[in-house]
Amino acid sequence: MEKGGWIKNRNSALVRGIEGFVKGVYVGNGKLFVLLEIANRTNINYDVESVSFITSPIQTGRRQLETEEKIFVPIWSNQPENFSKKSSKKLVYVFDKFNISDNKTMLFIMNEIDGERTLTLEIKPKYIINADAIR
């Protein structure tokens, strides 16, 4: 995947030395590809317990729209079991093609084994709608 298609104003999060970036969302052959970069800036390995992709309603003012969450399961990923200290890795998650409404957002949630460093990244509906085509 070429550098030119990356999300320029990318969504990122930093939780206790674990940094995550949404690098891009791509579509091709009826599949949706999500490219993330995870960096461990600490001297302690980050052992991955679980990863989940869920939809979450976007709050408008005091009102929360449709609270039902949907879980998306990737059909393929190159996710490692852990992130070594002071390392960075690019992760690709492949899904069957889908879309989410504008009043929801997709969350990538990664939990640590026996730890409290939980990384949450937001994948906005506009990233999916405007996904770059790949061959």
Protein Blocks (a to p, Z undefined) as FASTA:
>chain_A
ZZklpcfbacdddeehiacddfbdcdeehiacdddddddfbfbdcddfbdcdddddddeh
jbcchjbdcddddfbdcbdfbdcehiacddddddddddddfkbccddddddehiabdcdd
dddfklmmmpccdZZ
